[in-house]
């Protein structure tokens, strides 16, 4: 009986072993290609004045992958429109987010809470994972440039201000990369993404301004109800608001999510307009790098406005 079973099973074992090895080889190849792309993108970024970093310069085959958990807390009835978010926490794990799935956050007293997990971040310990390697070319290029821009040799600003500056710059730098590569398909995708995020930026700023006013003039429950309805009726921002909530409750996250998104998109439309008016990204990056530490709030608004004046 033993001999009878072994004969039929052996070919299947060999087949599955061969399949597993083939999948491993494909993943290794994809990671090598991703690292080669990252090197190319970093070199191109330098021509725009973006100093490269060690973030995403190695893969999970060379170095253990890590992930970050970011949490943002904003007091209910407030929006971080003119001031920083009330509380921001970063927790690093020695495992990828896929191995540490979070499902739910519970009521945190008087605060709204929003969280996000990610394997890519602006740190030498951030490596290219197989999931990152499987992302689209556009996402990979934007991510590499975005994380390089975070380094202090490029921008060393408070988190909210830094994200507001580098989110549009990373997208524009990716567009320039694909133009340089004469990759028309990705140029088209990059342009479409920028236009979509510009719309998100405009809608979000309007929502935040209305929310700030409602919180000042109406009872908290009624104000929150109106703001959530306003978010859901916004054609572009509604999709963006829900896209990144995952398992989180929209009501619990409301103030924190809007405040978080403002940190990325407050100046997005205005900075893209500066790029369009100048027609050249390198000088825009050079000029934005002149923002001094401590320049925030109205002073930062005035700095950006001044760049747009003839």
N, C-alpha and C positions, 0 to 999 in steps of 0.2 A: 504493500500500500504506500509506503514511504516513497519508493522509486516511482510509482505511478503519479503521485502528486508533484514531485519535484520537476518532472519533465514539462508539464503545462505551465507551471508557475515561473520557471526560470526566465523564459522570454519576456514575460510581463515585468519581472523585476528589472531586467536589463533595460526594457523600454522606459520604465518610469525613472530609473537612474539616469538614463541618457537625457530624458526630458528635463529633469531637475538641473543637470549640469548645463544644458543648453540655456535654460532660463537664467542661471547664475552668470553665464558668459555674456548674455545679452545685457544684464544689469551692469556688469563690470564695464562693458563697452559704452553704455549710455552714460555712466558716471565719468568715464574718461573724456567723452565728448563734451559733457557739461563743464568739466574743469578747463578744458581747452577753450570753450566759449567764454568762461569767466576770465581767463587770462587775456583773451582778446578784448573783451569789454573793458577790463580795467586799464589796459594799455590805451584804448581809445578814450576812455574817460580822462586820462591824464592830458590829452590834447585839448580838452575843454577846461582844464584847470581843476579837475577832480583828482585829488591825490588818492592812489589806491591803498587798500588795507589788506590785511590777511584774512578778513572775513570771507567765507565761501571760497577759499583758495585750496582747500583740501576736501576730500570726500569721506563719507562714513566708512569706507573700506580702509582708510588710512588713519582715522582718528575717531574715537567714540562720539556718536552724535548726541547732542544735547537739545533741550528745548526751553522755551521761556513761557511763563504764565504771567500775563499782565492783568492787573486789576485797577479799575478806576472807580472812585467813589465821589459822588457829588451830592451835597446836601439837597434834600427835596425842596422844591420851590425856588431853586436857583439854577442859573446857567452860567458856565464859565465863559462869558462873552467878553468881558474886559479884564478878568483876573484869571490866574491859573486854576486848574481843577483842584478841588479840595484835597484829594489824596490819590496818589498813584503808587502802586506797588509792583515790583518785579521779582519773580521767583524763578530761579534757574534749576532745571532738573537734569539728571544724568541719564536721560532717556528721551526719546522722541515723543511728540504729542500723541502719536498713534498708540503708544503703549500706556498713555496716561489720559484716557478720555474723561473729560469732565462733563457732567450732565446738568447740574443745576446749582444755582446760588439761592440762598434764602434771604429773607428780609434782614437788612442790616440797620436796624434802628431808624434814625432820621435820614439815612442816606439811600440814594439810588446806587446800584452797582452794575458795572459792565465788565466782562472779562474776555480775554482773547488768548489763544495759545498759538505758538509758532515755533518752527524749527530753524527759521532764518532770522538773524538779528545782527546788529552792528558790533561784532565782537570776534576776535580771532578764534574763539571756541566754536563759532557757528560754522558748520560744515555742510557740504552739499549731500543731501540724502537722496535715496532713490525716488521718493515722492517729488522732491524738488526737480530732479532730473527729468521726470515725466511731465512737468508743467510745460506750458507753451513757451516758445522762444521769447515772446514778448514779456511774459511774466519773469522769466529767468533774467533777461537783460535788465529790466526795470529794477528787479530786486538787488542784483549785484551793484548797480549804480546807486540805488537808494541807500544801501547799507554802507557803501564807501563814503557817501556824502555825510553820514552821521559822525564820522571820525573827527576828532577835535582839530586835526590839521586842515579840515575843510570848514566845518561850522562847529562852534562851541557856544551854544546858546541854551537857554532854558528849554526844556523838552517841548512845550507847547509852541514856542516860537520856531524852534528848529524844524519840527515836523511841518509847520505851515510853509516854511521856505523850501525844504528839500523834497516834499511830495511832488510839487509841480516840476522842480528841476530834474528829479529822477525820471519823470515821464518824458520831459523834453529831451533829456540826454539820450534816452532810449530811441526816441524818434530820430535824433541826429545819427545815432549808430546805424540804424537801418537805412537811412539816406546814404551814409558813407558806404554801406555794403551794397547799395543799389538793389535792396530787397523790397520791391514794390508792394508785395503782399503784406509784409509786416509794417511798412510805412503807412499803408492804408489802415491797418488794425491799430497802430499807435495813434494815428490822428483821430480815429473814431473813439478810442478810449479817452483821449484828452478832451475831446468835445463833450463826451458824456460826463466826465468829472467836472468840467467847467459848469455844466448845468446843475450838477449836484451841489457844487460850491455856491452858486447863486441862490438856489432854493434853500439850502441849509442856512446861509447867513440871514435870509429873510425870516425863516422859521425861528432862529435863535433870537432875533430882535423882537419878534412878536411875542415869543415865550417870555422873554425878559420883562416886557411890558405887562403881560397878563399876570405874571407872578407878583407884580407890584400893585396891581389894581383889583384882583379878584381873589376870592377864597381859594385855598390850595386845591381842594378836590375838583372844583369846577375848572380852574385854570389848567390843571393837568389833563383833564378830560378833553378840553378844547385843543390843547397842544398835541395830544396824541392823534386827535382827529385831523389836525392840520398836517401832521407828518404823513398819515395814511392817505391823504388826498393829494400829496405832492407827487407828480408823475415820476420823477427820477429819484428823488431822495427816499421815497417810500420803499423802493426796491433796494436801495443801498442800506437803509436802516434795517430792513428785515434780513438781508443777505448774510450779515455777519452776526446775527443774534444767536444762531444755532439753537440750543435748547433753552436759552434765556427768556425770561418773561419780559415782554415789551414794557409793561407798566412798571416793573421793578427797575428796569434799566433806563427809563426815559431820560432823566436829566443827565445821567452819566454818559449815556450813548451820544446824545446830542453834543455834549461838551467835548467828548473824545473826538467826534467827527470834526468839530470845529478846529481842533488842533491840527488836523491834516488838511482841511479845505478852506480855512478862513481866508487865505490870500491866494488860493489856487487860480481863480479866474483872473485876478489882477496881475499875477506874475506871468501867466501865459500871454496876457495882453502886452506886457512889457517885451516879451520875446518877439511877438508879432511885429511890434512897432520898430524894434531894433533889427530884426532879421538875423541876429547872430547871438548864439548862446554863450560863447566863451566870455564875452565882455559882460554879459548879464551876471554870470556866476562870479566873475571878478568883482563887480560892483557890489553884489549882495554879500560877498565875503568881507566887505568893509563894515558891516554891521558890528558895532562894538558890544562887548559884553555889558550887560545891564540895560541895553536898549530894548525896551519892551512896551507893551500897551500903546498909548498915544504916540510915543516917540518912534516906535517901530512903524506904526501906521504912517507917520509923517515921512519917515525915511523911504518907504516904498512909494509913497505919493510923489516925493521929490524925484525919484528915478524916472517917473513917467512924464515929468515936465520938460518942455523943450529947452 
